[in-house]
Amino acid sequence: MIAFFVLIASTQTVDLGPSSTVHDAVTMRAAPGVKVPSKPKPTLTYCAQITGVTAPWKSPLEIRVVSAAWLNKNFKTPAGKRRTGRYYPSKKGHPALIYLASGRDLKVSLAHEWLHHLASVHGKGWSESWIESTAKHCAQ
C-alpha cells in the first residue's frame, strides 16, 4: 500500500491540449498558454538532411511543449543549469517522447531533442557536443 502511494505521488503530470500532427506519426501537444514552435517540420526535415539520415516520420513520436518551470521541476537538471528539453526513446510499444520548455530557445531545443531521436532511431553514437552545435545550425 505504501509503495502504491509513493508511485502515485511521484507521477509527473501536466495538462496538455489536443494533439496536432506534425507529419505522419509525429505529433505535438502543448500545455495551455505556452508558446509552441511555428512550422516545426522544416526544422526537423533540415536536421535530418544535414545529418544524412532519413527523417523517421513513421516512428511514433509525441512532442510535448510545457512551461520551463514544469520541466525544471520534474526532470533532473545539473546544478546551475536550466533544462530546455528532454528526450525519451520509444519503449514497450509506447511512442518516443520529447519534452520542450517554451521560451526563447524553443527552436534550438526542438532541433537538439530531434537529433537525439534521430540518433536513437538510426543507431548513431553522436556526442552531446556534436548534437548541440548541429542543433544550433539546424535551427537557423
N, C-alpha and C positions, 0 to 999 in steps of 0.2 A: 504494500500500500504506500509506504514512504517512497519507494523507488518510482512508483507511478506519479506521485505528486511532484517529485523532482523533475521528472521527464516533462510534465505539463508546464511547470513553472519555467523551465529553461527553453521552451519553444519560442523561436523567433517568428513573430507575426507582423505583417504590415498590410494595411488595406490597399488594394490595387484596383485600378479601374479595369474596364473591359480590355480584352486583348485585341491588338491590331496586327495585321500581317505585314511584315517587312518584305518577305519573299518566301514562297513555298512554306517550309516548316519552321521558318524563323519568325518569331512573333515578339511583340513588345507590349508591356503593360507599365503603367505608371501610378504612383501614389497620387492622390488628389492634391492639386496645387503645385506640383513640381514641373519644372521645365523639361521637356523631352527633346531629344535630338531631332531636328527637322531633316527630313530626307536622309535617313541613315544608310540606305542601300548603296549609294555611290561611294561612300567612305569604305564600307565593308568590301565592296567589289574591288576598289582600288588596292586595298590592303592585300587581298588575295592575289591580285595581278602582280604586284611588285615583289611578292614572296615566291611567285612561280608555282603556287598550288591552286587548285580549283576551290571555289567557294562552296562549302558544304551546305547548300540550301536545302537539301532533302533530309539532313540530320536535324532532328528536333532540338531547337534552342529557344529558350524564353529569356528575353532581356527585360529586366525589371529596373525601372528608374525610381529611386527613392530619395529622401532627403539625406544630406550629408550627415546630419546629426544621428539619424537612424542607423546609417551604415557604420559610422564610427562606434556607436553604442553596441551594435550586435556582432561585429567582426573584430577580431584581434588586430591591433594596429601597433607597429613598432613605436616605441617611445619617441615623442616629439614629431611624429608624422601624422598626417591625416589620410584616411583611406578614401579613394575616389572610385574604386571598383573592386569586384571580386568575381572570380570565375570558378564554377564547379562543373567538372565533366559529367557526362551522362553516366548514370549508374542504375542497374537493375530495372531497365525499361523506362526510367524517368528521363525527361529531356535535360540537356545541359542547361545551366543557368548562368546568366551574367547579371550581377547587381551593379548598378551605376549610381553614383551620387550626382544629383542635379547640381549644376554650378558652372563656373567659367571654364573648367577643364573637361566638360562633358564629352566633347567630340574626341579629344585625345584619349580619355578614359575608355570610350567605346572602342576605338581602334586598338588600344592596348589589350583589353579583355578579349576582343575578337581574335587577335593574334594568338592569345593563349588557347582559344577554341580551335583555331586552325592547326596549331601545334599538336593539340590533343587528338584531333580527328585524323591528321596525316602522319602522326608518329614522329614529329620533328622535335629535336632537342635544342631549340633556340634558347639562348641565355636571356636572363631578365634585362640586362643592359641592352642587348640587341633588340628585344621587344620594345623597350622604352624609346630608343632612338627611331625605330621603324614606325612606331605609333605616331610620333610627332610628325614624321614625313607623310604618313597616310592621311592625317587629319587636316592637312593644309588645304 
